[in-house]
Amino acid sequence: EYRREFDTNVLGPLLLIREAVRHFGPNGGSVVNIGSGASRMCPPGYSVYSASKAALDAVTVVLSKELAPRKVRVNSVN
């Protein structure tokens, strides 16, 4: 279950963003990740899911800083 959740919620977006950014021109672009309130509420029974969405939140914040010089906005809808 761990591998499935993290591959879907963290690795998948990372690979997709890497590929998408290659196609953005000099005017930049936008990346919108799909997060979840579970990353902050941490409900019982959702440890792996909550952790994977928290990891995606962290990836979103880091990439927003790293890609800002290229005029790429990275945000999340939670």
SVG drawing of the C-alpha trace seen along z (x, -y; Angstrom):
<svg xmlns="http://www.w3.org/2000/svg" viewBox="-10 -36 26 38">
<polyline fill="none" stroke="black" stroke-width="0.4" points="0.0,0.0 2.9,-2.4 4.4,-2.0 1.1,-2.4 0.2,-5.6 3.7,-7.2 4.0,-6.3 0.6,-7.8 0.8,-10.9 4.4,-11.8 6.4,-10.1 3.7,-10.5 3.4,-14.3 7.2,-14.7 7.7,-12.9 4.8,-14.8 6.1,-18.2 9.6,-17.4 8.2,-16.6 5.8,-19.5 8.4,-22.1 10.4,-21.0 7.6,-22.3 7.1,-25.7 8.5,-28.6 10.1,-31.8 6.8,-33.1 6.7,-30.2 3.6,-28.4 1.6,-27.0 1.6,-23.7 -1.3,-22.8 -1.0,-19.8 -4.0,-18.1 -3.4,-17.9 -5.6,-16.9 -6.7,-18.3 -5.6,-14.9 -2.0,-16.1 -2.8,-18.5 -5.8,-16.8 -4.0,-13.4 -7.2,-11.3 -6.9,-7.9 -6.4,-5.1 -4.9,-7.4 -1.2,-7.4 0.2,-6.5 -2.2,-8.6 -1.7,-11.6 2.1,-11.2 2.1,-11.0 -0.1,-14.1 2.2,-15.9 5.1,-15.0 3.4,-16.4 2.8,-19.6 6.5,-19.8 7.3,-19.1 5.0,-21.9 6.6,-24.5 10.1,-23.6 9.4,-23.5 7.6,-26.9 10.9,-28.3 13.1,-26.5 11.0,-27.2 10.1,-30.8 13.2,-32.2 11.8,-30.5 8.4,-32.1 6.7,-28.8 4.1,-29.0 3.6,-25.8 0.5,-25.6 -1.7,-23.1 -5.4,-22.7 -6.2,-21.0"/>
</svg>
